[in-house]
Every structure is written in structure tokens, then in C-alpha cells.
Amino acid sequence: RILNRCMDSDATEDELAVVRGGLYHEDSFVRLAALEAAGRSGDSTLIERAVDATRDTDMDRRHAAARGLSFGLSPEHRKVLPDLMQAFDLANARRLAVVTDDTVRIEAYLVRAIRRFVEAGGFGTTQAQEVALMALDSSLQHKPLVVTALELLDLTTPEEGLSADRRWDPELSR
């Protein structure tokens, strides 16, 4: 967990070795911390592993992986974007079906991970706005999700506003 705080998609070879070893550790807490570190590491193979874990059946693994990805993705990891979008769709559907703190946080972390691509110019604004609006659906009382979705929406809305053909439904705006 301490190593997680040090990485920003810039892990050294020694740090990557620690993360890889932690993924196979006998202690489940170490494995979860290593999975989060994999998402923050910057290593393509570990990033792909973290993205795969966001679709896992185990809630703790999904949570750790999504949290790591929300801090560790960078434009060099564009090839994981389709899988990340699929993970977001799955997280959104799970949250809409069963609302828990974990399902809300996982979806919020994935929205934040997608935002990292938008900030770097590696993701289209229309697609990002769709992600934000999907996340906002039925999320009014879930502050982490509302905040991250609104930040993404704000980031993708131009200063001069949207043309009439690109605006969303007034009910959604409310």
C-alpha cells in the first residue's frame, strides 16, 4: 500500500518485481494491494491484468483494480480503452442492479480512469460525455459517483457550450 502512494504510472524495475511477486503472495491483503499497484504501475502487462480484474466476480479485486487504474493510466495505455469501457459498462449495470458503497466506488474509479484519457486528449469528448451521463443515471445520492461524473462532464463541455444537436435531455440536466 505504501508503494501504491509512490507510483504514478512510473514504476521502476525493482518496484515492478515487488508488484509481480505480490500478485501471487499467500496473503489476500498483499494480493489486493499488489493488484492496485499493478493498476498504478505503468507497466502494460500489469495494467492489462488490472483491467481484467475489474470484471472479476470478487468485489474486493474489482475495487482494488479500479482504484489503481484511476490513478495510474496514461495515454500510452490506449489499447486497454475498449476493455476499460467494457468494464465501465459492467460496473454501471451492476450498480444499477444492486447499489452498495462498493459498486458505487468501483464505477466512480472507472469514470476517473476514463477521465485520465480525456485529460491527455486520448479519448473523444462525445464518448466521455456518454460515460458521464450513464454514471449520473440514478446516482443522485451517491456522492463519489456524482462528483467524478460531473468532473468528467465539465471537462468535456466546451466553454462556449454545446450546439443544439449535441445537448442532452433537459431532464438529465436537472
N, CA, C and O atoms as a DFTB+ gen file, in Angstrom:
696 C
 N C O
     1  1       0.826      -1.200       0.000
     2  2       0.000       0.000       0.000
     3  2       0.859       1.247       0.000
     4  3       0.503       2.247      -0.623
     5  1       1.981       1.199       0.689
     6  2       2.891       2.345       0.688
     7  2       3.439       2.555      -0.716
     8  3       3.531       3.692      -1.180
     9  1       3.799       1.492      -1.384
    10  2       4.303       1.571      -2.749
    11  2       3.265       2.199      -3.681
    12  3       3.619       2.940      -4.597
    13  1       1.989       1.902      -3.446
    14  2       0.911       2.487      -4.259
    15  2       0.945       4.001      -4.260
    16  3       0.709       4.638      -5.286
    17  1       1.241       4.572      -3.105
    18  2       1.245       6.034      -2.992
    19  2       2.418       6.671      -3.725
    20  3       2.391       7.864      -4.028
    21  1       3.436       5.885      -4.007
    22  2       4.644       6.415      -4.647
    23  2       4.560       6.393      -6.171
    24  3       5.283       7.136      -6.836
    25  1       3.704       5.567      -6.727
    26  2       3.694       5.370      -8.181
    27  2       2.644       6.228      -8.869
    28  3       1.538       6.433      -8.369
    29  1       3.037       6.715     -10.028
    30  2       2.118       7.443     -10.899
    31  2       2.440       7.037     -12.335
    32  3       2.893       7.846     -13.144
    33  1       2.195       5.776     -12.622
    34  2       2.473       5.213     -13.943
    35  2       3.966       5.282     -14.265
    36  3       4.347       5.456     -15.423
    37  1       4.817       5.145     -13.229
    38  2       6.259       5.304     -13.430
    39  2       7.080       4.324     -12.588
    40  3       8.155       4.687     -12.110
    41  1       6.604       3.100     -12.398
    42  2       7.278       2.131     -11.546
    43  2       8.641       1.744     -12.111
    44  3       8.808       1.596     -13.321
    45  1       9.604       1.585     -11.218
    46  2      10.933       1.107     -11.613
    47  2      10.892      -0.415     -11.744
    48  3       9.904      -1.048     -11.372
    49  1      11.960      -0.993     -12.269
    50  2      12.015      -2.457     -12.415
    51  2      11.919      -3.149     -11.059
    52  3      11.258      -4.179     -10.931
    53  1      12.575      -2.588     -10.051
    54  2      12.510      -3.179      -8.713
    55  2      11.081      -3.129      -8.163
    56  3      10.609      -4.092      -7.559
    57  1      10.402      -2.002      -8.375
    58  2       9.011      -1.880      -7.917
    59  2       8.103      -2.846      -8.668
    60  3       7.206      -3.450      -8.080
    61  1       8.338      -2.989      -9.965
    62  2       7.535      -3.936     -10.747
    63  2       7.730      -5.361     -10.251
    64  3       6.782      -6.146     -10.227
    65  1       8.948      -5.699      -9.858
    66  2       9.218      -7.037      -9.326
    67  2       8.449      -7.260      -8.022
    68  3       7.921      -8.348      -7.792
    69  1       8.387      -6.243      -7.177
    70  2       7.625      -6.347      -5.929
    71  2       6.141      -6.541      -6.232
    72  3       5.477      -7.369      -5.607
    73  1       5.629      -5.778      -7.188
    74  2       4.208      -5.886      -7.550
    75  2       3.913      -7.273      -8.104
    76  3       2.947      -7.918      -7.696
    77  1       4.747      -7.732      -9.037
    78  2       4.522      -9.070      -9.625
    79  2       4.546     -10.151      -8.553
    80  3       3.717     -11.060      -8.564
    81  1       5.493     -10.053      -7.630
    82  2       5.568     -11.029      -6.544
    83  2       4.349     -10.955      -5.631
    84  3       3.849     -11.980      -5.168
    85  1       3.880      -9.753      -5.379
    86  2       2.721      -9.563      -4.513
    87  2       1.442     -10.145      -5.091
    88  3       0.553     -10.551      -4.343
    89  1       1.340     -10.191      -6.405
    90  2       0.140     -10.749      -7.041
    91  2      -0.046     -12.234      -6.734
    92  3      -1.159     -12.753      -6.823
    93  1       1.053     -12.923      -6.369
    94  2       1.000     -14.359      -6.075
    95  2       1.266     -14.664      -4.603
    96  3       1.494     -15.818      -4.240
    97  1       1.238     -13.644      -3.762
    98  2       1.515     -13.818      -2.335
    99  2       0.399     -14.627      -1.687
   100  3      -0.735     -14.632      -2.166
   101  1       0.725     -15.303      -0.609
   102  2      -0.272     -16.128       0.077
   103  2      -1.307     -15.309       0.841
   104  3      -2.420     -15.781       1.076
   105  1      -0.952     -14.095       1.229
   106  2      -1.858     -13.236       1.989
   107  2      -2.769     -12.466       1.027
   108  3      -2.286     -11.798       0.112
   109  1      -4.067     -12.560       1.235
   110  2      -5.015     -11.912       0.320
   111  2      -4.903     -10.385       0.355
   112  3      -5.135      -9.731      -0.661
   113  1      -4.551      -9.810       1.505
   114  2      -4.392      -8.359       1.586
   115  2      -3.210      -7.891       0.738
   116  3      -3.271      -6.839       0.102
   117  1      -2.148      -8.671       0.733
   118  2      -0.982      -8.346      -0.098
   119  2      -1.353      -8.459      -1.572
   120  3      -0.956      -7.617      -2.379
   121  1      -2.112      -9.494      -1.928
   122  2      -2.529      -9.660      -3.330
   123  2      -3.387      -8.487      -3.785
   124  3      -3.234      -8.006      -4.907
   125  1      -4.293      -8.022      -2.919
   126  2      -5.142      -6.882      -3.276
   127  2      -4.326      -5.599      -3.427
   128  3      -4.551      -4.826      -4.358
   129  1      -3.388      -5.372      -2.523
   130  2      -2.527      -4.190      -2.624
   131  2      -1.677      -4.265      -3.891
   132  3      -1.462      -3.252      -4.556
   133  1      -1.197      -5.454      -4.222
   134  2      -0.401      -5.629      -5.438
   135  2      -1.253      -5.403      -6.684
   136  3      -0.768      -4.861      -7.677
   137  1      -2.505      -5.810      -6.638
   138  2      -3.400      -5.592      -7.770
   139  2      -3.643      -4.102      -7.978
   140  3      -3.653      -3.624      -9.113
   141  1      -3.837      -3.370      -6.890
   142  2      -3.980      -1.926      -7.006
   143  2      -2.695      -1.309      -7.557
   144  3      -2.736      -0.422      -8.410
   145  1      -1.565      -1.786      -7.065
   146  2      -0.274      -1.294      -7.554
   147  2      -0.076      -1.621      -9.030
   148  3       0.548      -0.848      -9.757
   149  1      -0.596      -2.743      -9.472
   150  2      -0.500      -3.100     -10.891
   151  2      -1.191      -2.041     -11.743
   152  3      -0.693      -1.668     -12.805
   153  1      -2.332      -1.563     -11.276
   154  2      -3.060      -0.518     -11.995
   155  2      -2.343       0.809     -12.008
   156  3      -2.551       1.613     -12.916
   157  1      -1.506       1.056     -11.026
   158  2      -0.771       2.324     -10.921
   159  2       0.631       2.250     -11.500
   160  3       1.301       3.275     -11.624
   161  1       1.080       1.069     -11.852
   162  2       2.487       0.837     -12.182
   163  2       2.969       1.485     -13.470
   164  3       4.100       1.968     -13.538
   165  1       2.128       1.500     -14.484
   166  2       2.554       1.988     -15.796
   167  2       3.029       0.874     -16.708
   168  3       3.253       1.106     -17.896
   169  1       3.187      -0.325     -16.181
   170  2       3.602      -1.475     -16.977
   171  2       2.402      -2.017     -17.748
   172  3       1.363      -2.317     -17.159
   173  1       2.546      -2.139     -19.055
   174  2       1.417      -2.540     -19.904
   175  2       0.805      -3.876     -19.499
   176  3      -0.417      -4.012     -19.461
   177  1       1.638      -4.851     -19.201
   178  2       1.135      -6.171     -18.826
   179  2       0.368      -6.114     -17.513
   180  3      -0.693      -6.724     -17.384
   181  1       0.901      -5.387     -16.545
   182  2       0.219      -5.259     -15.256
   183  2      -1.055      -4.430     -15.384
   184  3      -2.053      -4.718     -14.724
   185  1      -1.023      -3.403     -16.229
   186  2      -2.231      -2.599     -16.472
   187  2      -3.329      -3.486     -17.057
   188  3      -4.479      -3.420     -16.622
   189  1      -2.979      -4.309     -18.036
   190  2      -3.968      -5.209     -18.641
   191  2      -4.529      -6.169     -17.598
   192  3      -5.720      -6.479     -17.597
   193  1      -3.663      -6.627     -16.722
   194  2      -4.125      -7.536     -15.664
   195  2      -5.114      -6.826     -14.729
   196  3      -6.114      -7.413     -14.315
   197  1      -4.830      -5.575     -14.407
   198  2      -5.734      -4.807     -13.547
   199  2      -7.075      -4.570     -14.246
   200  3      -8.131      -4.686     -13.625
   201  1      -7.028      -4.241     -15.534
   202  2      -8.273      -4.032     -16.284
   203  2      -9.090      -5.325     -16.296
   204  3     -10.308      -5.290     -16.118
   205  1      -8.427      -6.461     -16.505
   206  2      -9.133      -7.749     -16.468
   207  2      -9.781      -7.981     -15.103
   208  3     -10.887      -8.515     -15.015
   209  1      -9.088      -7.579     -14.049
   210  2      -9.607      -7.788     -12.690
   211  2     -10.839      -6.939     -12.398
   212  3     -11.609      -7.269     -11.496
   213  1     -11.041      -5.852     -13.143
   214  2     -12.238      -5.027     -12.921
   215  2     -13.510      -5.760     -13.339
   216  3     -14.617      -5.323     -13.023
   217  1     -13.348      -6.865     -14.044
   218  2     -14.511      -7.661     -14.457
   219  2     -14.604      -8.963     -13.663
   220  3     -15.406      -9.836     -13.995
   221  1     -13.800      -9.093     -12.634
   222  2     -13.747     -10.290     -11.794
   223  2     -15.050     -10.441     -11.005
   224  3     -15.792      -9.473     -10.834
   225  1     -15.320     -11.634     -10.534
   226  2     -16.509     -11.861      -9.713
   227  2     -16.292     -11.403      -8.272
   228  3     -17.257     -11.146      -7.552
   229  1     -15.035     -11.298      -7.851
   230  2     -14.710     -10.884      -6.487
   231  2     -14.740      -9.361      -6.372
   232  3     -13.992      -8.666      -7.059
   233  1     -15.599      -8.855      -5.511
   234  2     -15.790      -7.411      -5.343
   235  2     -14.501      -6.722      -4.895
   236  3     -14.188      -5.635      -5.381
   237  1     -13.753      -7.330      -3.983
   238  2     -12.526      -6.712      -3.495
   239  2     -11.487      -6.566      -4.603
   240  3     -10.784      -5.558      -4.670
   241  1     -11.390      -7.558      -5.460
   242  2     -10.445      -7.486      -6.589
   243  2     -10.866      -6.384      -7.568
   244  3     -10.029      -5.623      -8.053
   245  1     -12.159      -6.306      -7.851
   246  2     -12.645      -5.251      -8.751
   247  2     -12.342      -3.877      -8.172
   248  3     -11.907      -2.976      -8.887
   249  1     -12.574      -3.723      -6.875
   250  2     -12.358      -2.446      -6.201
   251  2     -10.880      -2.056      -6.240
   252  3     -10.549      -0.925      -6.598
   253  1     -10.001      -2.970      -5.878
   254  2      -8.559      -2.677      -5.855
   255  2      -8.055      -2.325      -7.253
   256  3      -7.296      -1.371      -7.421
   257  1      -8.470      -3.085      -8.236
   258  2      -8.008      -2.835      -9.607
   259  2      -8.519      -1.490     -10.126
   260  3      -7.760      -0.726     -10.722
   261  1      -9.792      -1.202      -9.904
   262  2     -10.365       0.060     -10.387
   263  2      -9.700       1.250      -9.707
   264  3      -9.424       2.260     -10.354
   265  1      -9.442       1.139      -8.417
   266  2      -8.769       2.227      -7.696
   267  2      -7.376       2.474      -8.275
   268  3      -7.004       3.622      -8.517
   269  1      -6.620       1.430      -8.495
   270  2      -5.288       1.579      -9.061
   271  2      -5.316       2.209     -10.439
   272  3      -4.513       3.093     -10.738
   273  1      -6.226       1.764     -11.272
   274  2      -6.340       2.307     -12.630
   275  2      -6.729       3.777     -12.615
   276  3      -6.310       4.539     -13.486
   277  1      -7.521       4.177     -11.638
   278  2      -7.965       5.576     -11.582
   279  2      -6.803       6.525     -11.323
   280  3      -6.909       7.723     -11.586
   281  1      -5.699       5.999     -10.810
   282  2      -4.525       6.819     -10.547
   283  2      -3.385       6.549     -11.527
   284  3      -2.474       7.368     -11.648
   285  1      -3.418       5.420     -12.224
   286  2      -2.229       5.003     -12.954
   287  2      -2.286       4.950     -14.454
   288  3      -1.267       4.676     -15.088
   289  1      -3.422       5.198     -15.049
   290  2      -3.476       5.127     -16.505
   291  2      -2.862       6.370     -17.138
   292  3      -2.927       7.471     -16.591
   293  1      -2.273       6.162     -18.289
   294  2      -1.699       7.277     -19.035
   295  2      -1.968       7.046     -20.520
   296  3      -2.395       5.957     -20.905
   297  1      -1.727       8.050     -21.355
   298  2      -2.041       7.929     -22.785
   299  2      -1.376       6.733     -23.472
   300  3      -1.893       6.239     -24.474
   301  1      -0.249       6.264     -22.955
   302  2       0.425       5.114     -23.571
   303  2      -0.386       3.829     -23.472
   304  3      -0.088       2.855     -24.163
   305  1      -1.390       3.816     -22.636
   306  2      -2.181       2.607     -22.412
   307  2      -3.488       2.607     -23.196
   308  3      -4.464       1.976     -22.789
   309  1      -3.502       3.312     -24.312
   310  2      -4.741       3.432     -25.103
   311  2      -5.323       2.095     -25.527
   312  3      -6.535       1.982     -25.713
   313  1      -4.487       1.086     -25.682
   314  2      -5.002      -0.196     -26.162
   315  2      -5.948      -0.866     -25.164
   316  3      -6.718      -1.747     -25.546
   317  1      -5.903      -0.459     -23.885
   318  2      -6.818      -1.051     -22.905
   319  2      -8.156      -0.319     -22.855
   320  3      -9.067      -0.747     -22.146
   321  1      -8.283       0.777     -23.598
   322  2      -9.505       1.583     -23.539
   323  2     -10.774       0.790     -23.870
   324  3     -11.762       0.940     -23.151
   325  1     -10.805      -0.049     -24.922
   326  2     -12.034      -0.828     -25.171
   327  2     -12.397      -1.746     -23.998
   328  3     -13.570      -1.876     -23.646
   329  1     -11.387      -2.379     -23.398
   330  2     -11.650      -3.243     -22.247
   331  2     -12.086      -2.423     -21.037
   332  3     -12.939      -2.855     -20.262
   333  1     -11.501      -1.249     -20.880
   334  2     -11.888      -0.363     -19.782
   335  2     -13.337       0.092     -19.957
   336  3     -14.090       0.159     -18.985
   337  1     -13.722       0.402     -21.179
   338  2     -15.117       0.794     -21.443
   339  2     -16.068      -0.361     -21.149
   340  3     -17.155      -0.160     -20.608
   341  1     -15.652      -1.559     -21.505
   342  2     -16.472      -2.734     -21.200
   343  2     -16.598      -2.915     -19.689
   344  3     -17.672      -3.248     -19.189
   345  1     -15.507      -2.696     -18.968
   346  2     -15.535      -2.794     -17.504
   347  2     -16.460      -1.737     -16.925
   348  3     -17.205      -2.009     -15.983
   349  1     -16.415      -0.517     -17.487
   350  2     -17.316       0.538     -17.018
   351  2     -18.773       0.144     -17.250
   352  3     -19.601       0.291     -16.352
   353  1     -19.093      -0.350     -18.438
   354  2     -20.470      -0.774     -18.733
   355  2     -20.948      -1.824     -17.734
   356  3     -22.083      -1.773     -17.258
   357  1     -20.077      -2.768     -17.426
   358  2     -20.422      -3.821     -16.474
   359  2     -20.614      -3.240     -15.074
   360  3     -21.562      -3.600     -14.375
   361  1     -19.717      -2.345     -14.666
   362  2     -19.829      -1.721     -13.339
   363  2     -21.102      -0.883     -13.237
   364  3     -21.769      -0.877     -12.202
   365  1     -21.432      -0.180     -14.314
   366  2     -22.645       0.634     -14.333
   367  2     -23.882      -0.254     -14.194
   368  3     -24.793       0.059     -13.427
   369  1     -23.911      -1.348     -14.929
   370  2     -25.052      -2.272     -14.855
   371  2     -25.160      -2.898     -13.461
   372  3     -26.261      -3.065     -12.936
   373  1     -24.022      -3.241     -12.869
   374  2     -24.039      -3.820     -11.515
   375  2     -24.562      -2.818     -10.503
   376  3     -25.353      -3.164      -9.626
   377  1     -24.114      -1.563     -10.626
   378  2     -24.571      -0.545      -9.679
   379  2     -26.065      -0.297      -9.825
   380  3     -26.766      -0.132      -8.827
   381  1     -26.553      -0.269     -11.045
   382  2     -27.976      -0.044     -11.251
   383  2     -28.803      -1.215     -10.711
   384  3     -29.939      -1.031     -10.274
   385  1     -28.223      -2.418     -10.745
   386  2     -28.938      -3.599     -10.250
   387  2     -28.890      -3.692      -8.729
   388  3     -29.907      -3.959      -8.088
   389  1     -27.703      -3.472      -8.149
   390  2     -27.525      -3.599      -6.703
   391  2     -26.633      -2.453      -6.242
   392  3     -25.436      -2.435      -6.530
   393  1     -27.213      -1.509      -5.534
   394  2     -26.454      -0.346      -5.071
   395  2     -25.839      -0.639      -3.712
   396  3     -26.541      -0.862      -2.725
   397  1     -24.506      -0.633      -3.685
   398  2     -23.758      -0.716      -2.434
   399  2     -22.652       0.328      -2.512
   400  3     -22.388       0.881      -3.580
   401  1     -22.012       0.594      -1.389
   402  2     -20.886       1.534      -1.410
   403  2     -19.808       1.063      -2.375
   404  3     -19.209       1.871      -3.085
   405  1     -19.560      -0.250      -2.401
   406  2     -18.514      -0.782      -3.282
   407  2     -18.868      -0.639      -4.759
   408  3     -18.012      -0.262      -5.561
   409  1     -20.110      -0.931      -5.133
   410  2     -20.457      -0.804      -6.554
   411  2     -20.382       0.652      -7.001
   412  3     -20.007       0.933      -8.139
   413  1     -20.734       1.572      -6.118
   414  2     -20.648       2.998      -6.440
   415  2     -19.189       3.413      -6.596
   416  3     -18.834       4.092      -7.560
   417  1     -18.344       3.007      -5.651
   418  2     -16.928       3.390      -5.715
   419  2     -16.231       2.805      -6.932
   420  3     -15.442       3.488      -7.585
   421  1     -16.515       1.549      -7.239
   422  2     -15.882       0.920      -8.398
   423  2     -16.230       1.697      -9.663
   424  3     -15.351       1.997     -10.472
   425  1     -17.495       2.021      -9.833
   426  2     -17.900       2.781     -11.017
   427  2     -17.248       4.161     -11.024
   428  3     -16.809       4.630     -12.074
   429  1     -17.180       4.810      -9.872
   430  2     -16.550       6.134      -9.796
   431  2     -15.061       6.056     -10.144
   432  3     -14.541       6.929     -10.839
   433  1     -14.382       5.023      -9.668
   434  2     -12.965       4.862     -10.016
   435  2     -12.783       4.647     -11.523
   436  3     -11.833       5.158     -12.116
   437  1     -13.681       3.902     -12.124
   438  2     -13.574       3.673     -13.568
   439  2     -13.852       4.956     -14.350
   440  3     -13.221       5.196     -15.380
   441  1     -14.780       5.777     -13.880
   442  2     -15.024       7.073     -14.517
   443  2     -13.768       7.927     -14.409
   444  3     -13.384       8.593     -15.370
   445  1     -13.131       7.911     -13.250
   446  2     -11.894       8.678     -13.067
   447  2     -10.785       8.148     -13.981
   448  3     -10.003       8.931     -14.520
   449  1     -10.714       6.829     -14.159
   450  2      -9.711       6.247     -15.056
   451  2      -9.951       6.710     -16.492
   452  3      -9.002       7.037     -17.204
   453  1     -11.195       6.740     -16.913
   454  2     -11.537       7.207     -18.259
   455  2     -11.192       8.681     -18.394
   456  3     -10.737       9.126     -19.448
   457  1     -11.407       9.429     -17.331
   458  2     -11.079      10.867     -17.356
   459  2      -9.596      11.088     -17.629
   460  3      -9.229      12.059     -18.290
   461  1      -8.745      10.206     -17.131
   462  2      -7.300      10.350     -17.369
   463  2      -6.988      10.319     -18.864
   464  3      -6.067      10.998     -19.319
   465  1      -7.741       9.544     -19.621
   466  2      -7.548       9.521     -21.073
   467  2      -8.038      10.818     -21.711
   468  3      -7.409      11.343     -22.630
   469  1      -9.145      11.322     -21.226
   470  2      -9.714      12.563     -21.774
   471  2      -8.753      13.719     -21.533
   472  3      -8.493      14.509     -22.439
   473  1      -8.228      13.821     -20.323
   474  2      -7.304      14.902     -19.987
   475  2      -6.079      14.896     -20.882
   476  3      -5.518      15.949     -21.187
   477  1      -5.664      13.709     -21.302
   478  2      -4.480      13.589     -22.150
   479  2      -4.823      13.696     -23.632
   480  3      -3.943      13.591     -24.486
   481  1      -6.100      13.903     -23.937
   482  2      -6.516      14.031     -25.333
   483  2      -6.610      12.709     -26.066
   484  3      -6.603      12.684     -27.297
   485  1      -6.698      11.607     -25.331
   486  2      -6.734      10.299     -25.964
   487  2      -8.102       9.668     -26.052
   488  3      -8.214       8.472     -26.322
   489  1      -9.154      10.453     -25.829
   490  2     -10.499       9.892     -25.822
   491  2     -11.455      10.967     -26.288
   492  3     -11.315      12.127     -25.899
   493  1     -12.415      10.611     -27.105
   494  2     -13.350      11.582     -27.653
   495  2     -14.281      12.177     -26.614
   496  3     -14.691      11.500     -25.671
   497  1     -14.611      13.446     -26.793
   498  2     -15.474      14.121     -25.811
   499  2     -16.897      13.584     -25.828
   500  3     -17.538      13.498     -24.781
   501  1     -17.397      13.222     -26.999
   502  2     -18.763      12.691     -27.068
   503  2     -18.868      11.388     -26.288
   504  3     -19.813      11.184     -25.525
   505  1     -17.892      10.510     -26.485
   506  2     -17.890       9.238     -25.748
   507  2     -17.766       9.491     -24.248
   508  3     -18.451       8.852     -23.450
   509  1     -16.903      10.411     -23.869
   510  2     -16.709      10.725     -22.455
   511  2     -17.983      11.294     -21.845
   512  3     -18.321      10.970     -20.707
   513  1     -18.690      12.134     -22.585
   514  2     -19.951      12.677     -22.079
   515  2     -20.976      11.567     -21.896
   516  3     -21.744      11.591     -20.934
   517  1     -21.002      10.598     -22.799
   518  2     -21.914       9.464     -22.650
   519  2     -21.600       8.670     -21.390
   520  3     -22.506       8.246     -20.672
   521  1     -20.302       8.469     -21.124
   522  2     -19.894       7.773     -19.902
   523  2     -20.378       8.547     -18.679
   524  3     -20.947       7.964     -17.755
   525  1     -20.153       9.856     -18.675
   526  2     -20.561      10.693     -17.541
   527  2     -22.064      10.633     -17.330
   528  3     -22.524      10.513     -16.195
   529  1     -22.834      10.716     -18.404
   530  2     -24.291      10.691     -18.274
   531  2     -24.793       9.325     -17.812
   532  3     -25.746       9.240     -17.037
   533  1     -24.152       8.258     -18.286
   534  2     -24.525       6.922     -17.804
   535  2     -24.249       6.801     -16.311
   536  3     -25.051       6.236     -15.568
   537  1     -23.114       7.334     -15.878
   538  2     -22.754       7.268     -14.458
   539  2     -23.716       8.086     -13.607
   540  3     -24.005       7.721     -12.468
   541  1     -24.210       9.187     -14.155
   542  2     -25.132      10.032     -13.404
   543  2     -26.529       9.429     -13.266
   544  3     -27.290       9.815     -12.379
   545  1     -26.865       8.484     -14.141
   546  2     -28.182       7.862     -14.107
   547  2     -28.416       7.184     -12.752
   548  3     -27.669       6.285     -12.367
   549  1     -29.438       7.612     -12.046
   550  2     -29.829       7.056     -10.742
   551  2     -28.704       7.111      -9.708
   552  3     -28.586       6.217      -8.870
   553  1     -27.890       8.146      -9.766
   554  2     -26.769       8.215      -8.829
   555  2     -26.822       9.426      -7.917
   556  3     -25.839       9.738      -7.245
   557  1     -27.940      10.105      -7.884
   558  2     -28.039      11.366      -7.151
   559  2     -27.553      11.283      -5.710
   560  3     -26.882      12.200      -5.237
   561  1     -27.875      10.214      -5.010
   562  2     -27.500      10.111      -3.604
   563  2     -26.115       9.492      -3.392
   564  3     -25.727       9.243      -2.251
   565  1     -25.376       9.244      -4.453
   566  2     -24.065       8.599      -4.351
   567  2     -22.967       9.587      -4.725
   568  3     -22.534       9.654      -5.876
   569  1     -22.530      10.345      -3.739
   570  2     -21.633      11.470      -3.958
   571  2     -20.340      11.135      -4.727
   572  3     -19.985      11.893      -5.630
   573  1     -19.624      10.054      -4.422
   574  2     -18.388       9.807      -5.175
   575  2     -18.627       9.685      -6.680
   576  3     -17.829      10.161      -7.487
   577  1     -19.710       9.056      -7.037
   578  2     -20.021       8.869      -8.448
   579  2     -20.502      10.165      -9.089
   580  3     -20.110      10.489     -10.210
   581  1     -21.336      10.894      -8.391
   582  2     -21.835      12.169      -8.917
   583  2     -20.675      13.133      -9.154
   584  3     -20.605      13.783     -10.198
   585  1     -19.777      13.224      -8.195
   586  2     -18.658      14.161      -8.315
   587  2     -17.757      13.795      -9.491
   588  3     -17.422      14.662     -10.298
   589  1     -17.362      12.533      -9.603
   590  2     -16.461      12.155     -10.697
   591  2     -17.141      12.289     -12.049
   592  3     -16.508      12.709     -13.018
   593  1     -18.411      11.942     -12.130
   594  2     -19.133      12.068     -13.402
   595  2     -19.287      13.535     -13.798
   596  3     -19.108      13.883     -14.965
   597  1     -19.614      14.390     -12.840
   598  2     -19.747      15.819     -13.149
   599  2     -18.401      16.447     -13.522
   600  3     -18.347      17.332     -14.377
   601  1     -17.324      15.997     -12.890
   602  2     -15.993      16.487     -13.283
   603  2     -15.681      16.104     -14.721
   604  3     -15.141      16.911     -15.478
   605  1     -16.018      14.883     -15.099
   606  2     -15.798      14.441     -16.473
   607  2     -16.673      15.233     -17.438
   608  3     -16.214      15.644     -18.504
   609  1     -17.908      15.443     -17.073
   610  2     -18.820      16.212     -17.913
   611  2     -18.341      17.651     -18.066
   612  3     -18.389      18.209     -19.162
   613  1     -17.885      18.241     -16.989
   614  2     -17.360      19.602     -17.027
   615  2     -16.118      19.683     -17.919
   616  3     -15.959      20.628     -18.692
   617  1     -15.252      18.693     -17.804
   618  2     -14.030      18.659     -18.603
   619  2     -14.325      18.570     -20.099
   620  3     -13.580      19.113     -20.915
   621  1     -15.403      17.893     -20.454
   622  2     -15.700      17.659     -21.869
   623  2     -16.685      18.650     -22.468
   624  3     -17.012      18.558     -23.652
   625  1     -17.156      19.588     -21.672
   626  2     -18.090      20.596     -22.176
   627  2     -17.305      21.856     -22.515
   628  3     -16.671      22.441     -21.637
   629  1     -17.338      22.282     -23.776
   630  2     -16.567      23.473     -24.159
   631  2     -17.097      24.735     -23.485
   632  3     -18.269      24.818     -23.117
   633  1     -16.215      25.707     -23.333
   634  2     -16.576      26.977     -22.701
   635  2     -17.764      27.657     -23.387
   636  3     -18.606      28.267     -22.727
   637  1     -17.823      27.545     -24.707
   638  2     -18.899      28.201     -25.448
   639  2     -20.200      27.402     -25.435
   640  3     -21.187      27.815     -26.044
   641  1     -20.208      26.264     -24.748
   642  2     -21.420      25.461     -24.651
   643  2     -21.535      24.451     -25.778
   644  3     -20.642      24.340     -26.618
   645  1     -22.615      23.729     -25.791
   646  2     -22.850      22.694     -26.792
   647  2     -23.877      23.166     -27.811
   648  3     -24.797      23.919     -27.488
   649  1     -23.703      22.711     -29.040
   650  2     -24.682      23.041     -30.071
   651  2     -25.992      22.321     -29.763
   652  3     -26.008      21.334     -29.028
   653  1     -27.082      22.817     -30.325
   654  2     -28.418      22.274     -30.028
   655  2     -28.508      20.780     -30.324
   656  3     -29.208      20.061     -29.610
   657  1     -27.822      20.298     -31.353
   658  2     -27.904      18.882     -31.715
   659  2     -27.085      17.980     -30.783
   660  3     -27.245      16.760     -30.821
   661  1     -26.219      18.551     -29.957
   662  2     -25.378      17.753     -29.061
   663  2     -25.793      17.871     -27.602
   664  3     -25.211      17.194     -26.754
   665  1     -26.755      18.685     -27.284
   666  2     -27.178      18.847     -25.892
   667  2     -27.968      17.631     -25.438
   668  3     -28.601      16.936     -26.232
   669  1     -27.909      17.398     -24.133
   670  2     -28.654      16.268     -23.598
   671  2     -30.034      16.723     -23.146
   672  3     -30.338      17.915     -23.099
   673  1     -30.833      15.767     -22.825
   674  2     -32.207      15.981     -22.419
   675  2     -32.263      16.939     -21.211
   676  3     -31.476      16.793     -20.276
   677  1     -33.188      17.917     -21.226
   678  2     -33.304      18.854     -20.090
   679  2     -33.535      18.144     -18.753
   680  3     -33.087      18.623     -17.712
   681  1     -34.226      17.017     -18.778
   682  2     -34.456      16.266     -17.541
   683  2     -33.131      15.778     -16.962
   684  3     -32.930      15.811     -15.748
   685  1     -32.226      15.324     -17.832
   686  2     -30.911      14.905     -17.377
   687  2     -30.143      16.098     -16.810
   688  3     -29.440      15.968     -15.808
   689  1     -30.276      17.241     -17.441
   690  2     -29.591      18.438     -16.957
   691  2     -30.043      18.800     -15.551
   692  3     -29.236      19.209     -14.716
   693  1     -31.339      18.648     -15.293
   694  2     -31.858      18.928     -13.960
   695  2     -31.231      18.023     -12.948
   696  3     -31.546      18.112     -11.761
